[in-house]
Amino acid sequence: MLLKSYPVFYHKLTHNITQLMVLKIKKRFFQFSELQFIKRKRKWRAGSFMISNEKMRILFPL
């Protein structure tokens, strides 16, 4: 296949696309968590962002 002859290029391309998707979804998760934890301490907000990162790993196992 053509893709197999350019594995590095293909990997970079897919990596960039998934990074963009992850950034978009991270923004969405972060906005949601901001609203959810806005009355609590910053520690809780940071924790919610870490949870969204875990969700990303489940959605996009790279």
N, C-alpha and C positions, 0 to 999 in steps of 0.2 A: 504493500500500500504506500501511497504518497506520504501519509502522515508518519509512518514508521521510519521513513528515510529522513524526516526532519523532527526527531523527537524533542530536541531542545526547544526549537521554535514553537512547536505545538504546545509543549508544556508551559512555556512563557505566556503564550496566547491564552490558554485556558486559565492559567493562574491569574492573569490580569482581569479576565472576565469575572472569575469567581470573586476576586478581591473587590471589584466594583459592586457585585451583588451583595457581598458581605457588608460593605460599607453602607449601602442603601438600607439593608435590613437592620444593621447596627444602629443607624440613625433612628429608625422607626422604633426599635426596642428602647433606645435611650430616651427618646421623647416620651414614650409611654411610661417608663420607669421614673422620669423626672416628675411627671404629673402624679404618679402613684406615691412617690416618696418625698414630695416637696416639703411636707410638714415635718419630716423626720430629719435626722442628722445627715451630714455629708457621707458618713461611713455607710449608711444604708443605701444611699444613691450609688456609691462605688460598688457595693455588694450586688445591687441589682444589675449593674453593667457587667459585672463578672458572670452573673447567671446568664445574661444574654449571650456572652461569649461562649459559655458551655452549650447553649442551644445552637449556636452557629456550628460548633464542632459536630453536633449530632446531625444537623441539616446538611453540612458540607464536609464529610469526612475526607480530608486531603492527605 
